[in-house]
Amino acid sequence: MNQTELFQLKAAAFEKVKEREYWTAALSGTQPDCRIPHLSQNLVQKDEEASLTFTFPTQLEHDILKASEESDLRMFIILMTVAFVLLHRYSGKSELLAAAPVLKQTNKQTAINDILPLKAEIEPEMNFRECLYRVKEAFQQAAAHQNYPVKLLLNELSPVQKADRNHFGVALALENIHEPATLKEMNADLLISIRHNEGRTSGKIRWNLRHYHRKTAERLSNHFCTLAEQALTNPEQAIGDLGFLSGEELHQIMTVFNDTEQPYPADKSIVDLFRETAVQNPDHPAVVYENVRYTYQEADELSDRMSACLREQGVRHDEPIGLMVHRSAEMVIAILGILKSGCPYLPIDVHLPAERIRYMVENSGTKLVVANSDHRFTVQNEKILLLEEMLQFSERSVPPNRSSAPSSKDLAYVLYTSGTTGKPKGVMIGHRQVVNLVYGLNSRHFSGLEQDHLNVGMLASHIFDASVQTMFPALLLGHTLCIAPDSARMDGRELWSFYEKNHIHISDATPSHLRLMVKAVLESEPHRAEELKLLLVGGEALTPQLVNQFLHTFGEKRPVMTNNYGPTECSVQSSSFTIPESWNEDVIPIGRPMPNEQIYILDDCGCPVPIGVYGELCIAGNGVGRGYIHQPELTAQRFTTLPDISADMLYRTGDLARWRPDGLLEFLGRNDSQVKIRGYRVELGEIKQSLLDFQRSGQRIHDAVVVPIEKGAQDQYLCAYVISDLPLKQREIREYLAEKLPGYMIPRRLIRMEKFPMNFSGKLDYGALPDPAEHQESDEHTIKAHNETEKKLIGIFAAILNMPESEISMEDNFFDIGGNSFNIVELSNKIKERFNRELSVLQLFQFTSVSAIAAQLDRQAGEPGAPAESEREEEESSELENVAHLLGGIGDE
């Protein structure tokens, strides 16, 4: 906008107070994104225009003329309403913004605006008649206030943007009543212009090739006409129920993309298949952990002993048995023994807060827990069986009873995940679901390696469902399961060493593991374990940048990578994408549905959305679990059926995704308050409820908002904004949360506010919340540094954790304020760089606060004040117990 034009607009706006108030209210605040959803691959990188024409079906022409009573203005309102409804169905948003040219004017010299914004609110339960009224009202209001230069206001609201482009992604015009010259100059991302002449109605779509493909425009024209037909035929029907997809498109997304049927032994349980494998491969190694190795025959016999021991305790069929054991080969034996007794296993992390463990045990109805001897006092009021003693149990004291073995319909395991109500929920998965997964993985990935015997590496903890995708395929298909030690799960060099030593062919991994592997190779050129053929990657979002870095680092010797997606409720993997040798698109797809699973992308009303449009990812088929244990209401909410989808059970994930034209799925993120932090599934509502329950020292939190913060791919953390009458006592709040929640769910940052910012619609404005990096929260309990060593360490903590130095206390535990098992390696490196002294990762797991680390550094330098050797050994014995848990700093769901 040049200075002359700006002066003219300001002159036209002079004294137009009422008009300015109207447009300010209509256009200020967070603008709704009303662009047509598009696919980003292969778009041109410069502004180029393209167009296509389409004709209206004869019946639709007749219906529009009849409804408009042959009035051009009424016809425009009808067509604009169809456009608004289509935008609503595409985006799922209720508050919509589009543009239209001003009407033809006799005196063009007096025209102030060439386009007018139209803002309307459309709800899915409204019918088309009600929508017509809303759009008509929006048009009349805009026309009544058109003597104010809207472009001037838009320039003030967004001075660095082209207002007519960035504010109006979509525009619609009826050439009969709009200025032809204006249509040529309109620079909207996509313009639908319609002409009615001599009894025929035709349309033209003009779009920018930087934003849209021709296929997108073609589908849009079909959707526009189909929706108009449905709306005019059924004007009283809720717009959320109006169909606008062609039969061909519906067949493609519902049937062709879901053609996944594949045979598998649905009538056999995990136990049946393991026993068959043990008979066929008795001397073959079944499970390996460090220097401990069991053959299939030994694993079968030992798990039979455990099963007999459990039966002697009177276990009941399908009743969960808790499993609280260290990572070991015996852990796998215990799982097999529990399954052979006819019960599902319930993995329990001993490092969880006692209250959370108690809830899991009580909610699941668990009466018996298998534990290591050092965990015998962790669970109260339940019977504890020690794993060490069970392995010595003589089966001769109990008659063999294989009739207790489970059927394919029985439960295999119960896994607890974060819950919306403030309590975790136990997901129930059956034998049939696991067997389907095993055979699906084999056909999709394992068999393609063309090796009879595979060594399968398991990085995931048994408390997460990612362990299922390596443990059971290995054991049921006659391969060898190699369990990675904790050290290999958090150190790239150790991980490569594990792969090489055990001749690993296949392994699970998270993107964080990939980073460690790349970093280790770049820093020290370790052995690259060239036998590694396949990495099953999941648990976190996989970025193109990381993929390309991995591909570049390893070149032709790289293992094949698959990007896998699947919620715990649907047996680990629901879709999978094999990444090609090169990838130059902005998104890594999550692939196609796994065998015998179907994926549907639905809108809020449960209707299928078109290709390229985001909707809720819903899963059906043989991988869908049984629901949440002893939570029928929650099960009914998430596990449901829909009349238009022929599935026994449909799981609504709450994730947003979309179909690509090639049948691949693209994942966007969560549609609700559930997020992933370092791979752990976290329900923000559970954290909020725990904050609201806090009452100590006269302090109470009245309201809270928890948001995920991402500072690069490797640093994700939670920030809690709270409303409280008194200044925050952060240490007390964190100590309280540590009693209720796992460490990965405790917010790194706590920021006190007097009130939360609201947008124009009266809703919380997340974009206006303070940036944690620019906010400092004082705490009277913060202990300041006393010397240079401590000051430097606080600076290192702050740099790694993206925290102000003022919020770090001398006694803060590195892990309690956001550290994890990956950035502790960075901590070790930075200490070496800054002090020219070395503290190993293991030492940093023992000495986790600034004061403790400073004392160790001073001790190395021979300075006074460091702890005596006897004190250090005493600390070491207690701290080493926590190392295994901290090493599992990545979630594996």
Phi, psi and omega in degrees: 000119181279171186294324180296313179297320180298318179297317180297319180293320179294324177296319179293331183277347185302128178068010176271062187293312183297319180294319179297320178299319180297309184291328178296315179295325184283329190247346182279171182084189181288117182281137176292139179275104185249036174275152177292130177303139183220162177261134191275343186290139173064027173278151178287158185258013176220165183285112175227141182259144174222163181208160172211155178247153177214157180246150178278138173303151184302317181296322179294319176304314181298316183294322180293315179298320180294315182292327182272355183054035178061024174265126180297322181293317177296322178299318179299316180298319178298311182294322178294324178294319176301318179298316179297317180296320179295318176300320178298316181291327177292314191263337186076002182271151179264326181268115190236147180227128175218180183228156175216149175292158174290159179290158177302139182235145179295313180256095184291340182293335183271356182292128179265321181245149171256338175227156178232131173285141174239124181242124182223151176252121183239128179247147186296334181277351177289151173265175187294326178298317179295323178294320176304317180296317181298315182290320177300317179296318179297320179293316181296319179295317179296317180295323181293337183245022186282356178275016171248134182290098183298326182300325179297314181294318179298324178293327178288321181290323180223076187294339183264003183245156170283111188298316185288352180256305187282336179274335184236091177289332184227137175224153179225140181220148171248112189300336180297330186238356182249154183293123179301322181296324179294322181298322181292330185268347183296129186249034177291155179298327179211129181238128173255113177246135186235140180232133174243116186212126176053045174082358180244143179240127179226163181228159177222130177251127178241131185216166179266123182292347174291337186247330187224148172273161175299321180300324179296316180294321178297316179295322179300316181297319178295316180296320181299312182292317181296317179295320178299317178300312182295319183293319181284333177283325183234065186294343180265355181279143178302135184295336178293343181258357181286129178277144177220007177267144177286161178300324180294317180291320177299316179298322182294310185281334182269328187245304185298312181292343182247026178278084190236009186298134181206137180289147174201159184284077185293342183268002182248146179267173174303317182296316179304312185289325178294318180296321177298317180295320180296324178292322183283332185228057188299324185262004181281141177294128181264315184217138182227133172221113184051246184262006181259133184218133176237134174282172178298321180295317180295317179297321180294315181292316181295319179291331173297319177300314181297319179299317179297319179298319180292320179297325179297333179278358178077033180298149181257142183305135176068010177265125186300144172243124182292147179227108183235081187226163177288162174293119185190170174293326180294335175302316180292320177301318180297318179299315178297320179297318178296315179298321180294336179281357180090013183242153172277152176266145179240097180290136182233128176275118184296339183273001174292155174304145183303323182294323180290319177298316180299318180296315181301315181294314182291316182296323182278348183076024181288127180253344187223136180232129173267125186218159169287160185299329181280000178246012189295336183257009183286321182255131181260148171068004175246152180285131181253128171250128183277129182301318182301321180283326181295326181291342178265358185296135179271118182294342182295338181284346178233126181300138176305137183212081182281357176291343179283349182300149185284161171263174181293342182271352184279166178286143176256318179204161175234122180240133180266134176233169182299146184237152183289335186270006183095357178235141178293160181237139183266113181277130180257122178237135184263171178300319184297321179295319180293317180297320176299318177299314182302311183287331175292317177296322181296314182287324184281324189230306191297312186295336180291345179281348174055045174230135181292323182235133181236144170262118187252117180275137178243108176270327186294148173286149181292348179279355178243152187288344178298337177295332183296326186285348175248321184297306187283323173301320179297312187284330183269344181252007175083018178267186179248125177272121179247114184272123181288135174292161183302324182298326181285342183278349183228003180228123185299319180295318179295325180294314177298321179297319177298315180298316183290314183299322184262006178053049185290134176259322183227142176210150167281162179194158170250165174305328177297323176295320179300319179298317179298319181294317179296314182299319181297318180293316182293328185273323190223004180047060178284176173299139188263008177049067187293350176283346180292117187251333188213132174242122176269101188262134178190187177094329179218166177292134180260121185265151176300326180299315180292319179301312182293326176296318179296314181298317181293321184293320188257344175056223184290340183273003185291150170284157173292139178246140171241138175262115189248146179228141174172132176281159177306324183295347184234037169064049168077295185241121175249338176211160183206144180228123176274119186283128181288179185291338175218148182216121184236022177260167186281343185228140171268116181296161173263008167090212183245160179302145176289162180308136178065021174236148178235144178237132178237137177255114190238154174272185185296339180265003179084016179262145177298141178259159183289168172302134179090351181256134179284142175206183179283131179279120180239143188238135175230171176112194190282355178267350184287131183284187186272346182122202181254129186297127177057028175226071186297325181293316179293322177300317181295330179290319188260331178254110191219182173230153178230141186298330184270000182238121183276080179220141179296325181209138180235125178260124179268110190284333189080005177265149177259134179206174177208157175276141166266161179300335181273007177087005174271155180255139172248132182262134179258312183155196182278150176257003182221208186267015181261133181226175173242128176243116183051034176092346178277136176281123186234128176263112184297330179296327179293320179292317179301315181297321179295322177294319181292336178281350185290127173212107178209147174052037179076001182260136178220141178262121185272329178206157183208148173228128179246127181230146174280140178242133180238117176248073185088165186295336187262356183230097175242136178208172181255140175236131179251125172260126186231150173253120184216147180289329186245157174304146185288134169261087192299320181298317180296319181295316181294321178297320179294314180297326180295337177282339186254326192235155171295159184302323183289350179260001179272122181301137176289322182244139175237118184238123181273137178226154176282324176204159180270143178289142179242149176270185185299329182278002180081014179257160179302127179264095183299326182293341181264000176292146183300143175288121181304329182291339182252008184241135177241135181242114181281153180218124184296343181268000180292125179264121185278162179291148181253339183216178185296321179301313181294321179297317179295320180295320177298321177297321178293314176306311185297319181294318182290320186264003181054050181236151172294142179299330183294341182265001181257123181263154181302330185259005179294132175284129182308322183281331181288335182255020171119356179288157176216181188288351176267315181280357171288334173295319176297321178300315179300317181294318182292325177297319180295319180294318188279324187250351184057032175226153188242129169242125182291164177300320179299319177296323180288338171286336180274321184245096194256352180255164178301315183296319182291319179293318180299320180297320179293319178295318179295323179296319177299326181275000179076023180270154181289161175097355179280153182292150177290162183301320181295322178293321181296319180295323180294318177298319184299318183296326180276324183286327182301333180297333183269350187300315184301320180292317182293329177298334179275044184289359176250134172285159185236016181286000000 
